[in-house]
Amino acid sequence: MYQMVDPAFVEKQIMNQEHSIKPPAYNSYPYTELDDRIFEILLFLIYQREIRDKKHLGNFDDITLMQGVGEQGRDCVLHYKGKSAGLIQCKNYKTPINKPDAVREIIKFSLYYLLDNNLISDIDNFTYLLVAASGFNQRTSLFLSAFNTNIEHEEDLEKWINEVIEGYETFKNAKLTYEGIKDELVAVLKKIKVKRLTPEELNVMVDENPSIAKRFFSLHVVTSEDEIVKLREEVMKKNRMSYSDFLNHVNETVLNMEYIRSPEIKRKLVNRTDDILEQLYDIGEDKFTQFIKAIQVPFKNRFADRGMLTFEENLPLLTDIVIKVIVMSFVRPNLELSSEKGRAIKIASDEIVSLIFSEGNEEYDLVVLQLLKYFNNITDDLGEITTVIVGNSAPKTCILGGGGAQIDYEYIIDQIVDIGSENYKEEFTNLKNRFKFTYHCQNSFSFKTLSSVQELEEKLTENIRGNTVGHRKALLGD
């Protein structure tokens, strides 16, 4: 199935690179000065090392470098448990890759898949990683960031498909035509996970592997005072938990959950981690902070300094929130994350999901939902909120067999911050006469009772669509 490269041959190519005049690396690595094949080998070695260091737990556990000819649109194949789980395609262009070139590459591989279904083991869990030595222009980045949605509505799609078919004898000999394969091809393009790797991100990966870097580049020590200051700042940044480290922490947390029986469920959750956090790709910790704050209800003492929300200092809280969003995505796969205050998750223009997370007080979640009207310019209609997700574990009273957990309204009112005036507090107090708020224990569920992804999805669908604490009846009253 795979035309693998002899490791001895790869080592010989690297040794040739070591004994040649290696491009000097100053502030970044000159990838475009490498031969195309050497660039592919660099990516292979970096990912091979990361996989061995368990940085891709639950996603990939092996990598194969392809021969370089007849590779069917793949420079490297990523494996998981012996199956094809992804690929790496390298583009060593001197200029940022444009949108047509990027999309044609993805179309090319997808057409090969239509001719040989062995190229993808599970279409729902397959990652296409596009690496661009000079990066991506803005249009390309925006398009790839929501590729599965954008591709279906791309006006040049027919043109690009025809260009790829005409450009390869394999496709012409197979007598592929746009009309004949359009529906099947689009279905594939809407499924595979397309990710991009920028030179800035690759720089970090190479920095973390100096033994590999020195085999490809002539490393220069920078000694100017300004550069020393800059390097010191970079070191300080790296001492903070990076986005990728946070992603790996979430994945490891899921994989180590003792109360999830099914390895399949664990893997599904891990695979969706990328889907969710990809929406925050490249925007850094500040934007992530905004998203988390949009989820949070402003109880007192949530954060000592509300201006700071670092991965390290709030790791358990952030991990729990992200996992809840991942679970939600099982039945709402098209959700979008937002930093809009009070509405951190959107389904569509006419549907809003509000994830309420009251740490340690799950029974208060539904009541706190009513406060959203105060966090959304006061005039917003409560009826706009059509779906509510609450914590997926029962409150302590339910766990201990205490039956329904009644809401302590007075406690909540005392905990509210920044409502604005006593009138608002009085209005909120009156809400308990309009709405029925009871956390019904029988409607909560636990991963302990589930053994398959299908069972999990069915249970989540049942809870989210009506038979749970946050159903519409509770929102709008009897």
N, C-alpha and C positions, 0 to 999 in steps of 0.2 A: 504493500500500500504506500509506503514512504520510501523515497529514494534518498536514503541517509548518506551522510558524508563520513568517510573513514576518519576517526579521531586523529590518527597519525598524520593524515593529509592536512587537517585543520591546523595541527600544531606546526607543521612545516610552513604553512602560509603565515602563521603568526611569527615564526622565527625569521622568515624573510622580511617581514615588516620591521622586526626589532633590529635587523642588521642594515636596513635601508635608512635613508635620511628621514627621520620621523618628523612630522609637522610639530612646531613648537606650540606649547599650550601656555598661555599667559593668564588672562582673566577668565577664559572659557576654552573649550576644546574645539579645534578646527576640524569638525567632522567632514566637511566637504572636501578637505584636502586628502582624505583617505580614499583609496580605491573603493568602488561600490561593494565589491565582495568583502573587503576588509571591514567595511562599515557593518555589513551583515554579521560578520563573525564577532565584532565587538558587542553587538546587541545580544547575540547568542550567549556569549560568555557572561555578560552582565546578568541576564535573566537566569542562566544556569546557576550562577552563584546565589541569586536571590531565592530561587526555588530551594536550593540546598539549605539556605538559612531560614527556610519556612516563612518567607514573607508573603507567600501566596497560598496560605493554608485554605483548603476547601475549594480552591479554584484550579490550581495547576500543581502537579507533582513531578513533572518531567518536561523536557524540551528537546526537540530534534532540529538540527540544522539541515536544510534541504541542499541539494546538489548545486543549485544555481541555474540549472536549465530544466525546462519541463516541470517546474515546481507548482504549476497550476495556481499562480497568484499568491504563493506562500514562500517567504524566506525562512521562517521557522514555524514549526508546529508545536503548540502547547498541549500537553496531555494531562488528563486526570483519571487515575485508576485504569490506565491502559487505553483510554479512549481519547479521541480528538476533541479538545475542549476550547481550542482557540488557535490563533495564528499571529505571527508578527510579519508585517510587510514594511520594508524599509525603502524610503525615497531619499536618495542622497543628492538632492538638487541644490544648485548654487543660490537659488532664490526661494522664498516661501512658496509652498505648494498652493495652487489655486483650486477653486471648487470643482471645476470640470475634471481636472486630473485626479483629484482625490476620489471623487465619486466613481469615475471610470474604473479605478483600481478595485473598488469594492464590488462593482458590477461584474468585473472580469472574474473574480473569485466565485461570486454567486452563480455565474453561468457554468463554471466548471462543476460546482456542486450539483446543479440540475442534471449534469451529464454523469456525475458520479456521487451518489449520496453517501458514500463512505467518507467523504471529506469532512463531514460534520456528524458527530455521534448523537448530539441532542441539540436541535435547532433552538430550543428555549434556553439553552445554557451554553452559548458559544460566543466567544469574544474575538472581535477583529481589531487588532491593535495596529494603527498606522503611525509609523515613526518618520518624522520629517527632519532631516538634518538642518535645514534652514527655517524650520517652523512652518506655520500656517498663516495665510493672510486672514484678515478679519472676517471676510465673507465665508471663508472655508471653516473657520473656527465656530462661527455662529451656526452654520448649517450642520456640522458634525455634532455639535452639542445636543441637538435634538433630531438626530438623523432619522430614527424610526418614524417620527411624525412628519418630518419635512420631505422625505423622499417621495412619498405617495403624491404630494401636491406639487412636485417640481415640474415646471413647464418644459424644461429641456430634457426630461428623462428619456423620452422616445429617441431623441437625437443621440444621446450618449449611449444608449443601448445599441442602436444601429452602428455607431462608430466602433464599439467594442467588437461586435459580431463581425464587422467587415475587416477588423484589424488582426484577426486570428484565424488561421486555417482550420483549427479544431472546430470552431463554431460554424464556419462556413461549410465544412464537410458534414457537420451534423445537421445542416439545413435549418439552423435556428432562424426564426423570424420574430420580429417584435410582437406581432399579433399572436403568434403561437405560444410565446413564453411570458408575455407581459404579466398576467395575473399570478402565475406561479413564481415568477421572479420577484415581483413586488412583495408577495407574501414572505419570501425569504429575507428581503431587505428590511422589512418591518420587524423581523424577529431577532436577527443577530445584533449583538451589542457592539457598537462601533465606538472605539476609544482612540484618542490621539495622544501621542507622546511628543512634547516639545523639546527643543534643544536645552532649554533651561532645566526642565525636569531630568533630562538625560545627564546634564552636568552634575546634578546632585547624586545620581546613581553612580556615575563614574568616580566622583569624589569619594564616595563611600567604599570604593574598591581600588585603592591605589596600586595594588599589585597588578591589576589588569590595566589600569591607565598607563603605567610606565612602559607597557609592552607596545602601546600604540602611539604614544605621544612623547615628545621631548619636554619634560616638565621643568619649568623655570621658576626659581625662587624669587619672589618679588620682595624687594627690600626697601622701597621708598616709604617714607613715613605715612603718606596718605594711604598707600596700599595696605600697610600694616594695620592701620585703623580700620580700613574696610574689611580686611580679613578677620580682624577681631570681632567686628559686628556680625559677620557671617557665622563665626563659631558660636557666638551667643545665640543667634537665631536657631542654629542646629541643636543647641542644648535644650530648646523648648520642643515639646512634642510636635512633630510635623503632621501634616494632613495624612500622609501615607501611614505614619505610625498609628494615628488614631483609627484609621480604617482597619489596619491589621488588628488593633486591640479589640474593636467591635467584632471582627470575624472570629478571633480566638475566644472571645466571651461566648459567642453563639456555639462554637464547636465544643466548648467545655461545659455547656449547660447539662447537668446531670438529669434534670427533670424532663428533658426532651429525649424520648426513647429512639426515635427514628433518625438514622444518619441521613436519610433522604430529606427530611424536614430541615435538618441542620444545614445541609448543603444548599437547599433552596433559599433559606434565610441569608446565608452568606452571599450567594449569587445576587440577591436583591440589594445587599448593602451597596454594591457598586452602582446599581441603578439609582438608588436614592441619593447617594453622596455625589454622583456624577453631576447632578444639577448644581452642586456647589463647587464644581471643579474649577480650579485656578483662581478662586476669588479670595482664598485665605481665611484666616481666623476671624478677622473683623466681620466679614459678611456672615460667617457661620454664627458668630455671636448674635447678630441681628435676627437670624432665623430662630435660634434658641429662645431669645427674648420674646419673639412673637408668639412662641408656644406658651411661654410662662405666664401664669396669672400672678399679678404683683402682690403676693403675700409678703408680709414683713419677714426680714431675716433670710430671704431666699439667697441673696449674695451679699456679703459684707460690703463689697464695692461693686455697684451695678455697672460700672464702666469697664470692669474687667471680667472676662469669662474665658479662662484658658483651659486647654484640653487637660493639662496635668492636674490642675487643682479641682476640677469638677468632673473627673473622669467617670465615676459611677453614675452620676446624674445624666450626663450627656449620652453615655452608652445606653442607658435605659430608654431615654427618649428616642434615640435613633432606632433601637430595636423595635419599639412600638410602632414607629412609622413604617419600618420594613414589614412588620406583620400586617399592617393595614394595607400595604401595597399588594398583598396576595389577591384581594378582591377588588382593589381599586388601582390597577396597574398604571393608569394614566394620571396619577396625582402629580401635582407640581408643588414644589416648595416655594414659600414666599416669606419675605421679611416684613410684610405688612402687619402692623400691630393688631394682635388679637386673631389674625387669620393666617396661620402659618402654612396651611395646606389647602390647596385648591384642586377641585376635581374638574370643573368646567365653568363656563361663564355663569351658569345658572345654578351651580351647586357648590356649597362651601362646607368644608370639613374643619371642625375645630377640635384639635387635640388638646385636652385639658390634662395637665399633669400637676396634681397637688401632692407633693412628696410626703409619703407616710399617712396621707388622709384621703384614700381613694373614695371613701363614701361621700366626700364633699364635692367631687368633681362635677356632678350634674348641677348642683346649686350654683357653683362658681360660674358655670356656663352663662347664667343669667347676667352676670356682670359684664359680659362681652359687649352689651349694648352701651355701657359706659366707656368702653375702651375703643369704640368705633364711632366717635363724633356724636354720641348720645342719641342722635336722631335715627340711627339705623333701626330697622324693624327686626325684632327678634325672630320673626317668621322666616327671614332670609336664611337662617341656619337650618339646613335640611338634613344634615347627618352629623351625629356626634360620636366620637370615639372616646371612650374612657379607659382607665387602666384595665388590663386584662386579668387582673387577679382580684379576688374578692377582698373586702375589708376584713379586718381582724375578727369582727363580730361574726361574719359568715364562716370564716375558717374555723372558728371555735364552736360553730354550731348554734350561734345565738339568733338565727333567723334574720329577718330584715333589719338593715341598719338604718335607723331613723336619722334624719339630718338635724344637727345642732345649729340652728340658725343664728343664735346669739353668738356662738363661737365665731362663726364665719364673719358676721358683721364687725366684730371686734378686730378681726384680722385684716380687714380690707384697708388698703392703702390708696391714697390719692383719689378717692371717689369724687371729691370736689366740694361737697357741702352736706350739712345734716339733712337737707331735703332729700338728697339722693339716698342716704341711708334709710330714711323713713320710707321712701318709695320701694327700696329693696325689701325692707321688712314686710311690706304689704304683699310682696310677690308670693309669700308662703300661703296666702289665702287664695291665690289664683292658680297656682301650679301644684301638682302632686309630685313630690320628690321622695322616692324610696328606692334604695339600692336592693334589688331583689336577688338574693343569693343564688337562687336556682338558675338564673340567667348568666351567671359568670361561668368561665370555663378555664381549664388548665391544660398546658401541654402534656401533663402526665397522662391524660386520658386518650391521647392521640398517637397513632402509630404510623400514619401515612399522610403524605401531602394532600391527597384528595380529601381525607377526613378533616384535615386542618382547614382547607379551603371551604369545605361545606359548613363547618362550624363557624368560621369567621363570617361567611356570607349570611348565615342565619342570624348571627348576633348584630352585624352591622346594619342589616336591612330591616330590623324591626324588633326582634325578640331579645332586646338588651336594655340596659339601664337608660341609654341615651336615645330611646325611640321617639318618634314624632309626637306620640300621644303625651308623653311626659313633658315634651317641650311646649306644646300648645294647650295643655290642660285637658280635662275630661270633655 
